[in-house]
Amino acid sequence: MAKQNAKGALLGLAVGDALGTTHEFKALTAPDFPSLALGPLTDIVGGGPFGVAAGQVTDDTQMACCLAVSLKSKPAFEVGDVAGRYVAWMKHAFDIGSQTSAALGAVANGRSPLDAGRDVWIASGRKAAGNGSLMRTVPIAVHFAAADGARRRASMLDSAITHYDPRCRIACAAFNAAIAHAIEAAPADAAALVAVARAEVDHAATALLAEAPGDAAAIAAAASALTNDLEAAACDNPDLYGPEMHIQRTQGFVRVAFRLAFWELLHAPTFSAGMIENVEPPRSLHQHGPGETALATFEGQARESGLLQALTVVGAGEIVTERRTMQGR
Ligand SMILES: [Mg+2]
């Protein structure tokens, strides 16, 4: 059953990517939280800004495949091998995130992968914290489902290649801990997965502090912020229209994706509902003036990004639910 759950987690990533890309860059309305959006897209039809075929995936799943192949071909997580595969992929990419592009460009020019990721973060004033590494991270959860230490290390190293900010690195570790628990535990419910993620935030922060004591303040702030996100995810309204965390104004922010993923896990009744809900772009569009319409046009992309995390966790969670149903028969 663990193998089936692992497949579900990986397929959740690809399915969500293929579904979500159709509405990238579009602005649509959505009901206020906690009501779930019921459309408009309920099937994978392709199209979108990249003109993909129905079922075709984008950069996020492609990078996850690079990561998966590296994990399968090496005895342990090797940051140089993973980064080399990302660089090789980049030459063929039809879409790539800005932080990812900057870091991999530096790697291609000879910078070591971890230095490249850190450079991008420092150059941003230690502010860049996009959701790119979180979107591709699930193969690590699958590969190291039963190995907490190896999974934590790989999650944070992979993120560091392109998304060095402690918020990104710890989010990947916490997210993968929840997915791994969904794969391995029999049975686990959504609240248990959130509890696992919450505990992992602290474990990952401790591990990161030992590695980079000079970043102690950023690491402590990241752990606190991600803990707050998990608390917000449990509320009917996850407070994603505030000044700091805004689903439209900070759409690519890792914390938006992280919070939304766990909100879907706790609130969407099924994998499909969570998926459709996330493809629906902005909520509460009517709350904003016409001048903000341009911002909202980027919402589709943001939702597509956030979708991937939600799908992976929700997908794994639903498989657990199905297992429970089967056991109850
Ligand atoms: Mg994409």
Boltz pocket constraint, residues with backbone or C-beta under 6 A from the ligand:
constraints:
  - pocket:
      binder: B
      contacts: [[A, 58], [A, 59], [A, 60], [A, 95]]
      max_distance: 6.0
